[in-house]
C-alpha cells in the first residue's frame, strides 16, 4: 500500500558509500545496465512463453507490474500525485541536485547551464531556487531558449552565433567567468568549455552528462592551479531512499514546479508515440 518512486540506482544503507555523507554511489545497487536479473538469486522475475525477460536498469517500469530490490524504491508522501512526481526518479533530480547539492551557487551568483534538455532545465531550476542572479543557458538549438525562461534562464548563448570559443564569450559577458557551470550534454567539448568558462579563484564546474566511452577530457593544468574546481555527479548526489522523499516535499510545498517539465501525457498503450516525440525533440 505504500506509494513509492522506483529508481535506476539504489541505496542499500549498509555499504561504505551509503554510510558516507559525501556519496550516493551505493556499492550494491549503483546503476548496472548489464545486470538484468535480481541480485539475490541471479534470476529474472519476468518471462514470456517460458523464456526470461530481463529487468531494465533494475526497474522495468514499462510494465504494469514489476519486482525490484527494496533498495531501489523510495517511499514518498501518499498525497503526492504519482503521474507528476514519477518524473523525479531520473532526469529532474539529476539536474536539480547537480546545482543545489554539488555546484552550490551562492545567492546572487552567475550560473551557466550547458544543454537545455530536461536535465539542463532542472539544473537551471536548481539555480533559480538557490537564488542565482544570472542564469545563462547554452544550447545549439535556439528553439529551446524561450521555454528555458520558465526555468529561470535570464540570457542565452548559441555557440553557432560566435566565431570564438564559447568559454571566451562567457568570460567577456561576466567579467572574467561565471561563478558556477553545470554541463548537461555529454559532449566532451561542452565539458571542457563548462570547466574553462568558470572564474579563476572560486569557479566551480559540475559535469552531469555521460560522455562517449572513448572521450578524453583535456585542459591546461593552469586552469586548476588558478583555483578552478571541476566536479562530477551521479543522480545529483541524491541518496534515493533518504533524499527523494524530500524532493517530493519540495513539489508539495510548491517550491519546485514539476508540471512545467511535462510536455505530453500519453496512455501506456501509446508508449512508442512518447518515444517518437522524444526523438523529435518535441
C-alpha positions in Angstrom: 0.0 0.0 0.0 3.0 2.4 0.2 3.5 4.9 -2.5 7.0 4.7 -3.9 9.3 6.0 -6.6 11.4 3.3 -8.4 14.9 4.5 -9.1 17.5 3.2 -11.5 20.2 3.4 -8.8 19.8 2.4 -5.2 20.7 2.8 -1.5 21.4 -0.4 0.5 22.2 1.7 3.6 24.9 -0.7 4.6 27.9 -0.1 2.3 30.7 2.5 2.8 29.1 4.7 0.2 25.7 4.6 1.8 27.2 5.3 5.2 29.2 8.3 3.8 27.5 11.7 3.9 29.5 12.6 0.8 28.4 9.8 -1.6 25.4 8.2 -3.2 27.3 5.6 -5.2 25.9 2.5 -3.5 28.3 -0.4 -3.9 25.4 -2.9 -4.2 22.9 -1.0 -6.2 24.5 1.6 -8.3 23.3 1.6 -11.9 24.4 -1.5 -13.8 22.8 -1.6 -17.3 24.1 -5.2 -17.9 22.7 -6.8 -14.8 19.1 -7.6 -15.9 18.4 -10.0 -13.0 17.7 -9.9 -9.3 20.8 -9.7 -7.1 19.6 -12.3 -4.6 19.4 -15.3 -7.0 20.6 -14.1 -10.3 17.3 -14.8 -11.9 14.6 -12.7 -13.7 11.1 -12.3 -12.4 9.6 -11.9 -15.9 9.0 -14.4 -18.7 7.1 -15.0 -21.8 6.4 -18.5 -23.2 8.9 -19.8 -20.7 11.7 -17.6 -21.8 13.1 -15.0 -19.4 12.6 -11.2 -20.0 15.4 -9.3 -18.3 15.0 -6.3 -15.9 15.7 -2.9 -17.4 18.1 -0.9 -15.2 16.8 -2.8 -12.2 13.3 -1.2 -12.5 11.4 -2.4 -15.6 8.9 0.4 -15.2 7.5 0.0 -18.7 5.5 -2.9 -17.2 2.2 -2.7 -15.3 3.8 -4.8 -12.5 7.4 -5.1 -11.6 9.7 -6.6 -9.0 12.5 -4.6 -7.6 15.2 -4.7 -5.0 14.0 -2.9 -1.8 17.0 -0.5 -2.0 15.7 0.9 -5.3 12.3 2.1 -4.1 11.8 5.4 -2.2 8.7 5.7 0.0 7.1 9.0 -0.6 4.1 11.1 0.6 0.9 9.2 -0.4 -0.7 12.6 -1.1 1.7 13.3 -4.0 0.2 12.8 -7.5 2.1 9.8 -8.9 1.5 10.9 -12.5 3.5 14.1 -11.7 6.2 13.1 -9.2 7.2 10.0 -11.2 9.4 12.3 -13.3 11.6 13.0 -10.2 13.0 9.4 -10.4 15.6 10.3 -13.0 16.5 13.5 -15.0 14.9 16.2 -12.9 16.5 15.1 -9.7 19.8 14.7 -11.5 19.9 18.3 -12.8 18.3 19.8 -9.7 20.8 18.1 -7.4 23.8 18.8 -9.7 23.2 22.5 -9.0 21.8 22.5 -5.4 23.9 19.7 -3.9 27.1 19.9 -5.9 27.6 23.3 -7.6 26.0 25.1 -4.6 25.8 28.5 -6.2 25.8 31.4 -3.6 22.8 33.7 -3.7 23.3 36.4 -6.3 25.8 34.4 -8.3 26.1 33.8 -12.1 25.5 30.2 -13.4 26.0 28.8 -16.9 23.9 25.8 -17.9 25.3 23.8 -20.9 22.4 21.9 -22.7 18.8 22.8 -22.2 17.1 19.4 -22.3 15.2 18.1 -19.3 18.3 17.7 -17.2 19.7 21.1 -18.1 16.3 22.8 -17.4 16.3 21.1 -14.0 19.8 22.4 -13.4 18.5 25.9 -14.2 15.6 25.4 -11.9 18.1 24.5 -9.1 20.0 27.7 -9.8 16.7 29.7 -9.6 15.8 28.0 -6.3 19.3 28.8 -5.0 18.9 32.5 -5.8 21.3 32.9 -8.7 21.0 36.4 -10.2 22.1 35.4 -13.8 21.4 32.0 -15.3 22.9 31.7 -18.8 21.7 28.9 -21.0 24.0 27.5 -23.7 22.5 25.3 -26.5 22.9 24.8 -30.2 19.1 24.7 -30.6 17.8 28.3 -30.3 14.2 26.9 -30.2 14.8 25.9 -26.6 15.6 29.4 -25.3 12.0 30.7 -24.9 11.0 27.6 -22.9 14.1 27.8 -20.7 12.9 31.2 -19.4 10.2 29.4 -17.4 13.0 27.6 -15.5 14.9 30.8 -14.6 17.3 31.3 -17.5 17.9 35.0 -17.9 20.0 35.0 -21.1 21.3 32.7 -23.8 24.3 31.8 -25.9 24.2 29.8 -29.1 27.8 28.8 -29.8 26.9 28.8 -33.6 26.4 32.6 -33.4 30.0 33.2 -32.4 33.4 32.9 -34.1 35.3 32.5 -30.8 35.2 29.7 -28.2 32.1 29.9 -26.1 34.2 29.9 -22.9 35.7 33.2 -24.1 32.2 34.6 -24.9 31.1 33.8 -21.4 34.2 35.3 -19.8 33.5 38.5 -21.7 29.9 38.5 -20.7 30.7 38.0 -17.0 33.8 40.0 -16.3 36.2 37.0 -16.2 33.9 34.0 -16.0 30.8 32.5 -14.3 30.7 31.5 -10.7 29.3 28.1 -11.4 28.6 26.0 -14.5 26.7 22.8 -15.0 27.2 20.7 -18.1 24.2 18.5 -19.1 25.1 17.4 -22.7 27.6 14.5 -22.5 29.5 16.2 -25.3 33.2 16.3 -24.4 33.8 19.8 -25.9 30.9 21.2 -23.8 32.5 19.6 -20.8 35.8 21.4 -21.5 34.0 24.6 -22.2 32.0 24.3 -19.0 35.2 24.0 -17.0 37.2 26.7 -18.7 34.3 29.3 -18.5 34.3 29.4 -14.7 36.0 32.3 -12.9 39.5 31.7 -11.6 39.8 31.8 -7.8 36.4 30.4 -7.0 34.6 29.0 -10.0 33.2 25.5 -9.8 32.1 23.4 -12.9 30.0 20.3 -12.5 29.8 17.6 -15.1 26.5 15.7 -15.4 26.4 14.4 -19.0 27.7 10.9 -19.8 30.5 11.1 -22.4 31.3 8.7 -25.2 33.4 5.8 -23.7 36.5 6.8 -25.7 36.3 10.5 -24.9 39.1 12.3 -23.2 39.0 15.4 -21.1 41.9 17.8 -22.0 42.6 21.2 -20.5 45.7 23.1 -19.4 46.8 22.3 -15.8 47.0 26.0 -15.1 43.2 26.1 -15.1 43.4 24.0 -12.0 46.3 25.9 -10.5 44.3 29.1 -11.0 41.8 27.7 -8.5 39.1 26.5 -10.6 37.3 23.4 -9.4 35.9 20.5 -11.5 33.4 18.1 -10.0 31.3 15.2 -11.3 27.9 14.0 -10.1 25.7 11.0 -10.3 21.9 11.4 -9.9 22.5 14.8 -8.5 24.2 13.3 -5.4 20.8 12.4 -4.0 20.6 9.2 -2.0 17.4 7.7 -3.4 15.6 6.4 -0.3 16.9 9.1 2.1 16.6 12.2 -0.2 13.9 11.6 -2.8 11.0 11.9 -0.3 12.4 15.4 0.5 12.4 16.4 -3.2 8.8 15.3 -3.4 8.0 17.6 -0.5 9.6 20.5 -2.4 7.0 19.8 -5.0 4.2 19.5 -2.4 5.2 22.9 -0.9 5.1 24.4 -4.4 8.8 25.3 -4.2 9.5 23.0 -7.2 7.2 23.2 -10.2 7.2 19.7 -11.7 4.3 20.4 -14.2 6.3 22.7 -16.4 8.7 19.8 -17.1 5.8 17.6 -18.5 5.2 18.3 -22.2 2.9 15.4 -23.1 0.8 12.8 -21.2 0.1 9.7 -23.2 -1.6 6.4 -22.2 0.7 3.4 -21.5 -0.6 1.7 -24.7 0.9 4.6 -26.7 4.4 4.4 -25.2 6.0 4.2 -28.6 4.4 7.6 -29.5 6.1 9.0 -26.5 9.5 7.7 -27.7 8.8 9.2 -31.1 8.1 12.6 -29.6 11.3 12.4 -27.5 13.4 11.6 -30.5 11.9 14.5 -32.4 12.7 16.8 -29.5 9.1 17.7 -29.0 
